[in-house]
Amino acid sequence: MTGGATVGVDLGGTKIYAVRVEHDEVVAEAKRSTPRDGDPDAVIAAVAATVRRLAGPGTADEVLPGVSLADAGIVGVGVGGPGRVDPATGRLGPAPNLPGWTTPVPVADRLAEELGVAVRVDNDVNAASVAEHRLGAGRGHDDLLTVFVGTGVGGGLVLDGAIRHGAHGLAGELGHIVVEPDGAPCGCGGFGHVEASAGRRGLEARARERVAAGTESLLVPADGGRMTSTVVLAALAAGDPLAVELVDGAARAVGRALAPVAMVVDVELVVMGGGFAERLGAPFLEAVAAHSAAWRFPGTGQRIVPAALGSRAGALGAALLVAPDAPEPASAIAAG
């Protein structure tokens, strides 16, 4: 692929966010709401329209007459999507957070036909991991694990300088390691996973159960509203016992999962981001490190550092998927 600008798209359940990248710098961005109804066709059309906004001046939803992405200097589009992805074929799905997305959809082929440039697709967390490795907190390290703690818990694995997908596209999925056998249910259908203990959605479910059983806590707003990160921080600042207990439990779950990772792949660095972890800040990372150290094999170590790229990581990493020096993707999905 020749030089030129690339566009990266972070496709989420509520928002489509795209950036135009030139020489590893974001020079323009565009966003719109993800369709809440319809089917994959509606989502793909919305992604294409968002990308087109980065091909010309202003914020028009369509390219100016006679202007293609190639004419605008864009040589490729990368997409990070919320679901299982085969990066070799660019098929995404199932994706429960997207409307009607119940089976794998050939997103790369559909968008390439629509936009007229090369398109690659990967999981959104893998895309963010690529960005943190190349341009963020993991820069200069060839072996690292990324952990993103937000509504759920995701992870990505970089070994020998390349993102790893594994036989079934699940490499690095720290959020679904079992840390509490017979523990709380996870959104995936399993029990006792890290995500059930550390993701904001899982913490909120636990908090509401405890409050319904008679525990008093600031974690559950009196008006019945959501347990946002702001609510959690306010409860912690007030010394709310349940908030302290659940947040420490979240740190313990992540730290306990990191210990076996240290034995299996022996990464030199853990990069931790995600909206929830970033709002909780240094005390949360320090608690994770302490719990991980308590479970690790003696003499081993993992340095845990905060992610550096914030909410741009997913889109920026997606743009890097189609950068001139990006490796060719290999199939990550085993037959059967």
Secondary structure as GFF3:
##gff-version 3
##sequence-region A 1 336
A	DSSP	beta_strand	5	11	.	.	.	ID=ss1
A	DSSP	beta_strand	15	22	.	.	.	ID=ss2
A	DSSP	beta_strand	25	33	.	.	.	ID=ss3
A	DSSP	alpha_helix	40	52	.	.	.	ID=ss4
A	DSSP	beta_strand	74	81	.	.	.	ID=ss5
A	DSSP	beta_strand	85	86	.	.	.	ID=ss6
A	DSSP	beta_strand	91	92	.	.	.	ID=ss7
A	DSSP	beta_strand	105	106	.	.	.	ID=ss8
A	DSSP	alpha_helix	107	115	.	.	.	ID=ss9
A	DSSP	beta_strand	118	123	.	.	.	ID=ss10
A	DSSP	alpha_helix	124	134	.	.	.	ID=ss11
A	DSSP	beta_strand	144	149	.	.	.	ID=ss12
A	DSSP	beta_strand	153	159	.	.	.	ID=ss13
A	DSSP	beta_strand	162	164	.	.	.	ID=ss14
A	DSSP	three_ten_helix	174	176	.	.	.	ID=ss15
A	DSSP	alpha_helix	194	198	.	.	.	ID=ss16
A	DSSP	alpha_helix	200	212	.	.	.	ID=ss17
A	DSSP	alpha_helix	229	237	.	.	.	ID=ss18
A	DSSP	alpha_helix	241	264	.	.	.	ID=ss19
A	DSSP	beta_strand	269	273	.	.	.	ID=ss20
A	DSSP	alpha_helix	275	280	.	.	.	ID=ss21
A	DSSP	alpha_helix	282	295	.	.	.	ID=ss22
A	DSSP	beta_strand	303	306	.	.	.	ID=ss23
A	DSSP	three_ten_helix	310	312	.	.	.	ID=ss24
A	DSSP	alpha_helix	313	320	.	.	.	ID=ss25
###
